[in-house]
Amino acid sequence: MDTPAGNARHRWADDLDLLQRAASAAGERAMAFFRNGPDVWWKNEGRSPVSAADIAANDLLKSMLLTARPNYGWLSEETDDDPARLSCETLFVIDPIDGTRAFIAGKDLWCVSAAVVHRGRPVAGVLFAPALEEVFASVEGGPALKNGQPVRASEPDGAHPLRLAAAEDMVTRLDRAALGPVERIPHVPSLAYRLAMVADGRIDGTLVKRNAQDWDLAAADLILANAGGGLADLDGKPLTYNRPDVRHDVLCAAGSSVLGRLISAAGGLHGH
């Protein structure tokens, strides 16, 4: 007989299938605009670009996902926030195009980020990078998959510098005595994809500046956790999603063998 936990696993697996179908469709929709000069405008007092592709992908995701799960809440970068989400135990957390600046510039490194969050934590997540033909997916209690194959975060042996993706002004403030030598990785324009690079071991860790938001993080957080890594704040605590304020402070992400050291080394970055 199915236990309640077993029922939940079936439910989240069904949700993951739904997310994958929706992210695939949204990625295809966005690709129709890619390198075709989509209309672009600016939000957040001119700090953040948004393109016609973001809106088209968002509309498709919202229609597909909420038609299938009308009782779920909704939080997306490209939808005006509705406080009603706070009363929802389960909701979709969506960034229709993570890496919009790269998308507008015609660079391949952007992705659709889609997650189901339940009681503050992601339970199903998909990152689809259509220009790279890569799909990362995971469900609570399951493996982290890249194009259907399991991936694992790195476990550095100490013989080489840590490959760290972070802004130069953050790297210079790390406590190198706690961390050891670092090789700084060039800028990765999509935060969600950067976390996926930690999950599949291409880089050893990353630092995230304050004000990253739920939709940048939720899907990648689960994928990284199920790849043997973690995403945490500077107190070492996992993130809680679907709060009134969806912004986060400085964060660290790495494989489990590195994360503690990285958090210790980043202690001076509070409020950075």
DODOMI-56385 format. One line per 5 residues: their letters; for each residue x, y, z of C-alpha. Coordinates in pm, 1 decimal, decimal comma, always signed. Example, Ala and Ser with C-alpha at 12.3 -4.5 7.8 and 13.67 -1.06 7.14 Angstrom:
BEGIN
as = +1230,0:-450,0:+780,0 | +1367,0:-106,0:+714,0
***
This chain:
BEGIN
mdtpa = +0,0:+0,0:+0,0 | +126,7:+349,5:-83,6 | +236,3:+556,5:+212,9 | +163,5:+931,1:+218,4 | +531,6:+984,7:+134,1
gnarh = +497,7:+742,4:-154,7 | +190,0:+926,0:-278,8 | +382,4:+1252,3:-264,0 | +668,6:+1102,2:-465,4 | +425,4:+993,2:-736,7
rwadd = +270,9:+1338,2:-732,5 | +604,6:+1516,9:-765,9 | +713,2:+1279,1:-1042,5 | +394,3:+1366,9:-1229,8 | +469,9:+1733,0:-1170,5
ldllq = +822,2:+1685,0:-1306,9 | +679,8:+1535,1:-1626,0 | +449,7:+1834,4:-1656,5 | +736,3:+2078,8:-1597,1 | +946,5:+1908,7:-1863,3
raasa = +669,4:+1928,7:-2122,6 | +600,3:+2292,2:-2040,2 | +967,5:+2395,5:-2031,8 | +1025,1:+2223,8:-2366,4 | +733,8:+2409,5:-2523,1
agera = +844,7:+2740,7:-2369,7 | +1200,9:+2688,1:-2490,1 | +1076,6:+2626,4:-2842,4 | +863,5:+2939,2:-2823,1 | +1163,2:+3144,2:-2708,8
maffr = +1383,9:+3001,5:-2984,6 | +1148,9:+3153,1:-3243,4 | +1264,8:+3495,3:-3115,8 | +1631,3:+3402,7:-3059,5 | +1868,8:+3606,1:-3280,5
ngpdv = +1563,9:+3754,8:-3452,8 | +1577,7:+4098,2:-3289,0 | +1288,6:+4063,8:-3042,2 | +1137,6:+4378,2:-2893,8 | +1313,2:+4469,8:-2568,9
wwkne = +1213,4:+4705,2:-2291,3 | +1343,4:+4776,8:-1944,0 | +1195,9:+4731,3:-1597,7 | +1314,8:+4788,7:-1239,0 | +1399,1:+5152,6:-1311,7
grspv = +1592,8:+5060,7:-1622,7 | +1812,2:+4795,8:-1462,9 | +1658,3:+4477,0:-1605,2 | +1581,9:+4398,8:-1969,2 | +1276,3:+4200,8:-2071,9
saadi = +1209,1:+4082,4:-2425,2 | +902,6:+3975,3:-2618,0 | +1039,5:+3621,1:-2586,8 | +1026,5:+3636,9:-2204,1 | +660,0:+3734,4:-2217,3
aandl = +566,5:+3476,7:-2482,1 | +741,2:+3196,8:-2290,8 | +583,7:+3310,0:-1963,2 | +233,6:+3314,8:-2113,4 | +277,1:+2963,5:-2249,2
lksml = +412,9:+2828,1:-1920,5 | +136,1:+2988,4:-1717,7 | -132,1:+2849,6:-1947,1 | +8,2:+2495,4:-1959,7 | +96,2:+2466,4:-1593,2
ltarp = -206,0:+2628,1:-1429,6 | -446,8:+2453,4:-1665,3 | -301,0:+2124,4:-1543,9 | -273,3:+2229,8:-1177,0 | -531,8:+2502,2:-1116,5
nygwl = -495,9:+2470,7:-737,0 | -122,3:+2555,1:-739,6 | +4,6:+2904,4:-673,0 | +213,7:+3101,9:-920,9 | +534,2:+3303,0:-887,0
seetd = +716,8:+3417,5:-1200,0 | +965,1:+3689,2:-1283,1 | +738,1:+3807,8:-1565,1 | +405,1:+3807,1:-1379,6 | +300,0:+4075,3:-1129,9
ddpar = +331,5:+3921,1:-786,4 | +3,7:+3808,4:-631,4 | +19,8:+3779,5:-251,0 | -236,6:+3498,8:-278,1 | +61,6:+3269,3:-345,1
lscet = +155,7:+3297,6:+23,1 | -150,2:+3095,1:+122,2 | -60,4:+2817,2:-124,3 | +114,9:+2511,2:+13,6 | +232,9:+2424,6:-338,5
lfvid = +317,7:+2660,4:-623,5 | +506,3:+2696,1:-950,2 | +819,5:+2912,0:-939,8 | +917,2:+3019,4:-1289,3 | +1176,5:+3218,2:-1479,4
pidgt = +1073,6:+3192,6:-1845,6 | +1420,7:+3302,5:-1960,7 | +1701,7:+3307,9:-1706,9 | +1983,2:+3496,5:-1874,3 | +1777,0:+3749,8:-2070,2
rafia = +2080,2:+3970,6:-2138,5 | +2260,7:+3676,5:-2299,3 | +1945,8:+3588,0:-2494,8 | +1915,8:+3941,9:-2629,4 | +2285,8:+3941,0:-2721,3
gkdlw = +2240,6:+3619,8:-2920,2 | +2450,4:+3410,5:-2681,5 | +2354,7:+3046,9:-2618,5 | +2378,2:+3051,2:-2240,9 | +2021,3:+3103,2:-2117,9
cvsaa = +1755,7:+2865,8:-1993,5 | +1394,6:+2815,8:-1894,2 | +1378,3:+2756,5:-1517,5 | +1067,3:+2586,2:-1378,4 | +1008,7:+2442,1:-1032,0
vvhrg = +734,6:+2315,3:-807,0 | +782,7:+2439,1:-450,2 | +600,1:+2268,4:-162,1 | +603,8:+2407,5:+190,8 | +896,4:+2633,8:+109,8
rpvag = +1124,7:+2384,3:-66,6 | +1152,7:+2270,3:-431,0 | +1023,9:+1917,7:-499,2 | +1051,4:+1912,9:-880,7 | +1270,4:+2123,1:-1105,9
vlfap = +1370,6:+2161,6:-1470,4 | +1627,0:+2378,3:-1645,7 | +1603,7:+2372,4:-2025,7 | +1877,0:+2542,2:-2228,6 | +1739,5:+2502,6:-2582,2
aleev = +2025,8:+2673,6:-2764,8 | +2262,9:+2426,4:-2597,7 | +2021,8:+2131,1:-2629,2 | +2057,1:+2058,8:-2257,6 | +1788,3:+1960,3:-2006,8
fasve = +1858,4:+1931,9:-1633,8 | +1582,5:+1773,6:-1425,6 | +1526,3:+1635,2:-1078,1 | +1253,3:+1538,0:-835,7 | +1262,8:+1512,6:-458,0
ggpal = +1437,4:+1190,5:-359,5 | +1558,1:+1123,6:-713,5 | +1882,7:+1170,1:-906,8 | +1992,5:+1487,9:-1082,4 | +1980,0:+1425,9:-1456,7
kngqp = +2134,2:+1604,1:-1754,2 | +1982,7:+1488,4:-2083,4 | +1866,2:+1178,4:-1897,3 | +2205,0:+1086,2:-1748,4 | +2291,8:+1123,2:-1377,8
vrase = +2530,6:+1403,8:-1282,5 | +2729,7:+1464,3:-965,7 | +2890,0:+1768,9:-810,6 | +3270,0:+1760,2:-795,6 | +3473,8:+1641,6:-498,5
pdgah = +3802,0:+1831,1:-544,5 | +4114,6:+1650,4:-426,6 | +4302,2:+1963,4:-322,5 | +4567,7:+1911,4:-589,0 | +4421,1:+2186,6:-807,9
plrla = +4273,3:+2531,5:-740,0 | +3898,6:+2541,5:-679,4 | +3713,9:+2639,9:-997,3 | +3489,4:+2915,9:-866,6 | +3237,8:+3124,0:-1061,7
aaedm = +3199,7:+3458,8:-886,4 | +3238,5:+3829,9:-932,4 | +3597,4:+3943,9:-894,7 | +3511,0:+4178,9:-608,2 | +3368,2:+3882,0:-415,2
vtrld = +3661,6:+3651,5:-485,8 | +3910,8:+3909,6:-360,7 | +3729,7:+3922,5:-23,6 | +3734,6:+3547,7:+37,5 | +3942,1:+3413,4:+324,2
raalg = +4199,5:+3221,7:+122,4 | +4341,7:+3061,7:+436,1 | +4006,9:+2885,7:+479,8 | +3960,1:+2804,8:+111,6 | +4299,1:+2761,9:-53,9
pveri = +4384,3:+2860,9:-411,7 | +4103,8:+2959,4:-647,9 | +4071,5:+2967,2:-1025,3 | +3806,4:+3223,4:-1114,7 | +3571,9:+3110,3:-1392,8
phvps = +3459,6:+3370,9:-1650,6 | +3115,0:+3524,3:-1600,4 | +2818,8:+3291,1:-1658,7 | +2519,6:+3512,2:-1748,4 | +2245,1:+3274,5:-1629,0
layrl = +2248,9:+3215,6:-1253,4 | +2033,3:+2903,1:-1282,2 | +2269,2:+2757,6:-1542,6 | +2571,7:+2847,8:-1330,9 | +2425,7:+2641,0:-1045,7
amvad = +2367,6:+2357,1:-1292,5 | +2738,7:+2376,0:-1381,6 | +2814,5:+2311,3:-1014,7 | +2568,2:+2020,7:-1019,2 | +2737,4:+1850,7:-1314,6
gridg = +3089,2:+1912,7:-1185,5 | +3212,2:+2155,3:-1451,8 | +3289,1:+2403,5:-1176,1 | +3347,7:+2342,3:-805,6 | +3138,9:+2624,7:-664,7
tlvkr = +2987,9:+2968,2:-706,6 | +2907,9:+3277,2:-502,5 | +2575,4:+3450,5:-557,4 | +2540,1:+3823,4:-492,6 | +2254,7:+3940,3:-276,2
naqdw = +1910,5:+3997,2:-430,9 | +1894,1:+3677,5:-634,3 | +1527,6:+3582,7:-637,8 | +1325,8:+3264,8:-595,1 | +1278,3:+3209,0:-967,4
dlaaa = +1654,8:+3225,0:-1032,7 | +1721,7:+2955,4:-776,2 | +1442,6:+2708,8:-699,8 | +1482,6:+2456,2:-982,0 | +1863,3:+2465,3:-974,1
dlila = +1864,5:+2431,9:-592,7 | +1691,2:+2093,3:-612,3 | +1904,1:+1973,0:-904,1 | +2221,7:+2067,1:-717,1 | +2105,7:+1903,8:-392,4
naggg = +2027,9:+1578,0:-571,7 | +2368,8:+1592,8:-742,1 | +2541,5:+1582,3:-404,6 | +2583,9:+1953,8:-359,4 | +2414,0:+2236,1:-178,4
ladld = +2301,9:+2597,2:-195,3 | +2305,8:+2785,2:+134,4 | +2323,3:+3129,6:+288,5 | +2627,6:+3253,8:+478,9 | +2493,1:+3094,4:+797,3
gkplt = +2493,3:+2758,1:+621,7 | +2113,5:+2737,6:+611,5 | +1917,4:+2610,0:+311,8 | +1687,8:+2855,3:+136,1 | +1317,9:+2892,8:+207,0
ynrpd = +1101,2:+2980,6:-92,0 | +762,9:+3150,3:-124,8 | +819,2:+3411,1:+145,2 | +673,0:+3762,5:+119,9 | +1016,7:+3888,3:+5,0
vrhdv = +1150,0:+3657,0:-266,2 | +1499,6:+3808,4:-260,4 | +1792,4:+3636,5:-90,5 | +2116,6:+3753,2:+66,6 | +2463,6:+3637,7:-40,0
lcaag = +2465,2:+3264,2:-117,3 | +2721,7:+2988,7:-165,9 | +2686,5:+2679,0:-381,3 | +2923,8:+2384,9:-411,6 | +2957,2:+2011,5:-377,7
ssvlg = +2906,4:+1889,7:-22,4 | +3279,3:+1836,6:+33,9 | +3352,0:+2204,1:-43,6 | +3041,4:+2390,9:+70,1 | +3137,6:+2427,7:+436,2
rlisa = +3479,5:+2568,1:+351,5 | +3332,7:+2804,8:+95,4 | +3078,9:+2938,0:+347,6 | +3355,7:+2989,2:+605,0 | +3573,8:+3169,0:+351,4
agglh = +3283,1:+3392,2:+244,4 | +3196,6:+3511,0:+594,6 | +3310,1:+3865,7:+518,8 | +3060,0:+3901,5:+232,5 | +2747,9:+3960,9:+446,2
gh = +2536,1:+4224,4:+273,1 | +2760,3:+4227,2:-32,6
***
